[in-house]
Amino acid sequence: MIKPLLLAGLFILLITSGTAQAETEKITLKMPPASLAQWYKPANKRQVWLHTMFRLRREMQAVKEYARQKDAAGTKKWGQRLAKSYRSIPEMVPEWRSEVRLDWADILESAAQQGHFKKVLRAHDKLDASCNLCHQDFQALAAALYRSPDFSSQQVAFKGRTVHYHKFMELLSNTLNRIKIAIEDQRPQIAKRSLKQLKTQLHALGENCSQCHQDTIPKERILGKETQKLLKGLSESIRDHQPKQAGRFLGKAAVAICARCHGVHRTLSDLRQFLAPVQF
């Protein structure tokens, strides 16, 4: 298992005797077992672990509802399924063998077979508690590592060559800032050339989106008609020597394009890079 990571340098404001004092608190993060990775993409295209968790949640709900209704057939059916799915956890991730409560899975299945509803519900609560403890320790980091966007291998085709995704983001940022600087310094020719370059870069970025997104909806939301209207307004404002108006259009475009996409992708991507650094 990977050693726990320490996140140091998180400053928490503590108020003691009416005086605010800044102290450093260390938070220990428990990394998921290495064997868990084999059940997520790209190692596992079927996302077996996720489907197992979804199935478990559904089975837990069915058992609880049927047992409360004292429905013998329903409790027996879903009790067998729940026990089977729960037993698969240590088979898939051996490091968690000591964390699961296989004894309570056996008790639940047996009680379900015999129609002992109170016993079923007690066993259900024990299994539910074991799930919650594991989720408390590992769920957030597992999601960051295995379900967040990974741009480490992404390449953007631009001007007859491929540029690494992170380097391409730097190009976009530089171009956007160059437009802003030129507008503020009233250098419209530079602003026009930079805007033309920005449009070319955004087109290349949009083509790259299809590597992950199988439909056009995300691309349309970020780079679609509304964004094109903003860029047109920006172009006209630069042409008409209206720096304040151009600045407003540029700000709106930055929110529509950059902030909107970053709000979905960047936070988790940065966390993933922190947990599992990749050199670019």
C-alpha positions in Angstrom: 0.0 0.0 0.0 1.2 3.5 -0.8 2.2 5.4 2.4 -0.3 8.0 3.6 0.4 11.5 2.3 0.6 14.4 4.7 -0.9 17.6 3.7 1.0 20.2 5.7 0.7 23.9 5.6 -3.1 24.2 5.9 -3.5 27.2 8.1 -6.5 27.2 10.4 -7.5 30.3 12.3 -7.9 29.4 16.0 -9.5 31.9 18.4 -8.0 31.5 21.9 -8.9 33.9 24.7 -10.2 36.4 22.2 -6.9 36.4 20.1 -6.7 34.9 16.6 -3.7 32.7 16.2 -2.6 30.9 13.0 -1.4 27.3 13.5 -0.4 24.6 11.1 -2.4 21.4 11.2 -1.4 18.2 9.6 -4.0 16.1 7.9 -3.3 12.4 7.1 -4.8 11.1 3.9 -5.1 7.3 3.5 -4.3 6.3 0.0 -6.4 3.5 -1.5 -4.7 0.1 -2.0 -2.8 -0.2 -5.2 -4.8 -3.2 -6.3 -8.0 -1.0 -6.5 -6.6 0.6 -9.7 -7.1 -2.6 -11.7 -10.9 -2.2 -11.4 -11.0 1.4 -12.8 -10.3 2.8 -16.2 -8.0 2.6 -18.1 -7.0 -0.8 -16.6 -10.6 -1.9 -16.6 -12.9 -0.6 -19.3 -16.0 -2.1 -17.7 -15.5 -0.1 -14.5 -16.2 -3.2 -12.4 -15.5 -1.6 -9.1 -18.1 1.2 -9.7 -20.7 -1.3 -10.8 -20.1 -3.5 -7.8 -20.6 -0.5 -5.5 -23.7 0.6 -7.3 -25.0 -3.0 -7.1 -24.2 -3.2 -3.4 -26.1 0.1 -2.7 -29.1 -1.2 -4.6 -29.1 -4.5 -2.8 -28.6 -2.9 0.6 -31.7 -0.8 0.0 -33.8 -3.7 -1.2 -32.9 -5.9 1.8 -33.7 -3.1 4.2 -37.1 -2.3 2.6 -38.2 -5.9 2.2 -37.2 -6.8 5.7 -39.1 -3.9 7.2 -42.1 -5.0 5.2 -41.6 -8.6 6.4 -41.6 -9.7 2.8 -39.9 -13.2 3.0 -39.5 -13.7 -0.7 -38.0 -10.3 -1.4 -35.7 -10.4 1.7 -34.4 -13.9 0.7 -33.8 -12.9 -3.0 -31.9 -9.7 -2.2 -30.2 -11.1 0.9 -28.5 -13.7 -1.3 -27.4 -11.1 -3.8 -26.2 -8.7 -1.1 -24.1 -11.4 0.6 -22.6 -12.5 -2.7 -21.6 -8.9 -3.8 -20.2 -8.1 -0.3 -18.0 -11.2 -0.4 -16.5 -10.1 -3.7 -14.9 -7.0 -2.0 -11.9 -8.9 -0.5 -11.6 -11.0 -3.6 -11.1 -7.8 -5.7 -9.0 -5.9 -3.2 -7.2 -8.4 -0.9 -5.7 -5.6 1.2 -9.3 -4.9 2.6 -9.9 -8.5 3.7 -9.5 -7.5 7.4 -11.8 -4.5 6.9 -14.9 -6.3 5.7 -17.4 -8.1 8.0 -17.9 -11.4 6.2 -19.3 -12.9 9.4 -22.2 -10.5 9.2 -22.7 -11.2 5.5 -23.1 -14.9 6.5 -25.5 -14.0 9.3 -27.6 -11.8 7.0 -27.9 -14.5 4.3 -28.8 -17.1 6.8 -31.4 -14.9 8.5 -32.9 -13.9 5.2 -33.3 -17.6 4.3 -35.1 -18.3 7.5 -37.2 -15.1 7.5 -35.7 -13.6 10.7 -36.3 -10.0 9.7 -35.0 -8.4 12.9 -31.8 -10.3 12.6 -31.6 -9.4 8.9 -31.9 -5.7 9.8 -29.2 -5.9 12.5 -26.8 -7.6 10.1 -27.7 -5.0 7.4 -26.7 -2.2 9.8 -23.4 -3.9 10.6 -22.6 -4.2 6.9 -23.7 -0.7 6.3 -21.4 0.6 9.0 -18.4 -1.2 7.5 -19.2 0.4 4.1 -19.4 3.8 5.7 -16.1 3.4 7.5 -14.3 2.5 4.3 -16.0 5.3 2.4 -14.9 7.8 5.0 -11.3 6.8 4.7 -11.0 6.2 0.9 -14.0 7.3 -1.2 -12.9 10.9 -1.8 -9.3 10.0 -2.8 -10.4 7.0 -4.9 -12.7 9.3 -6.8 -9.9 11.9 -7.3 -7.4 9.3 -8.5 -9.6 7.1 -10.7 -12.7 9.1 -11.7 -11.2 12.6 -12.2 -9.9 13.8 -15.6 -6.4 12.7 -16.5 -4.7 15.1 -18.9 -1.2 13.6 -18.5 -1.3 11.9 -21.9 -3.5 14.4 -23.8 -2.0 16.1 -26.9 -3.6 19.0 -28.9 -3.0 19.1 -32.6 -2.0 22.7 -33.4 -0.4 24.1 -36.5 0.8 20.8 -37.9 2.3 19.6 -34.6 1.1 18.1 -31.3 1.4 20.1 -28.1 1.0 18.6 -24.6 -2.3 19.7 -23.0 -0.7 21.6 -20.1 1.7 23.4 -22.5 -1.3 24.3 -24.7 -3.1 25.7 -21.7 -0.1 28.0 -21.1 -0.4 29.2 -24.7 -4.1 30.0 -24.3 -3.4 31.9 -21.1 -0.6 33.9 -22.6 -2.8 34.8 -25.7 -5.7 35.9 -23.5 -3.4 38.1 -21.4 -1.8 39.5 -24.5 -5.2 40.7 -25.7 -6.0 42.2 -22.3 -2.7 44.1 -22.2 -3.1 45.3 -25.7 -6.6 46.6 -25.0 -5.5 48.4 -21.9 -2.5 50.0 -23.6 -4.6 50.9 -26.7 -2.7 48.8 -29.2 -5.5 47.5 -31.3 -3.4 45.9 -34.0 -1.8 43.6 -31.4 -5.2 42.9 -29.9 -6.6 42.0 -33.3 -3.7 39.6 -34.1 -3.9 38.0 -30.7 -7.6 37.5 -30.9 -7.2 35.8 -34.3 -4.6 33.6 -32.7 -6.9 32.9 -29.7 -9.7 31.7 -32.1 -7.3 29.3 -33.8 -6.2 27.9 -30.5 -9.8 27.5 -29.3 -10.7 25.6 -32.4 -7.8 23.2 -31.8 -8.9 22.8 -28.2 -12.4 22.1 -29.3 -11.2 19.3 -31.6 -9.4 17.8 -28.7 -12.6 17.6 -26.5 -13.8 14.6 -28.6 -11.0 12.5 -27.1 -13.1 12.2 -24.0 -16.6 13.5 -24.8 -18.6 11.4 -27.1 -21.2 14.0 -27.8 -21.2 17.6 -28.8 -23.1 19.1 -25.8 -20.0 20.0 -23.6 -18.2 21.6 -26.6 -21.3 23.5 -27.5 -21.7 24.8 -24.0 -18.1 26.0 -23.8 -17.3 27.0 -27.4 -20.8 27.2 -29.0 -22.9 30.0 -30.4 -23.1 32.2 -27.2 -19.3 32.1 -26.9 -18.9 33.0 -30.6 -21.2 36.0 -30.0 -18.9 37.2 -27.2 -15.8 36.9 -29.4 -17.6 38.7 -32.2 -18.5 41.5 -29.8 -14.9 41.6 -28.6 -13.6 41.9 -32.2 -16.0 44.7 -33.0 -15.1 46.6 -29.8 -11.4 46.4 -30.6 -12.1 47.5 -34.2 -14.2 50.5 -33.0 -11.5 51.5 -30.4 -13.8 50.9 -27.4 -11.4 49.6 -24.7 -13.9 49.5 -21.9 -16.4 47.6 -24.0 -13.7 45.3 -25.2 -12.6 44.6 -21.7 -16.1 43.6 -20.7 -16.5 41.2 -23.7 -13.1 39.7 -22.9 -14.1 39.1 -19.2 -17.3 37.5 -20.2 -15.5 35.3 -22.7 -13.0 34.2 -20.1 -15.8 33.2 -17.8 -17.7 31.3 -20.5 -14.6 29.5 -21.9 -12.0 29.2 -19.2 -13.8 29.4 -15.8 -16.7 27.2 -17.0 -14.5 24.4 -18.1 -12.1 24.8 -15.2 -15.0 24.6 -12.8 -15.7 21.1 -14.1 -12.2 19.7 -14.8 -9.4 21.7 -13.2 -10.0 21.2 -9.4 -10.1 17.4 -9.6 -7.3 17.4 -12.2 -5.1 19.4 -9.9 -5.9 17.2 -6.9 -5.1 14.1 -9.0 -1.8 15.6 -10.0 -1.0 16.3 -6.4 -1.8 12.7 -5.3 -0.1 11.0 -8.3 2.4 13.5 -9.8 3.2 13.2 -13.5 6.1 15.1 -15.0 5.2 17.1 -18.2 
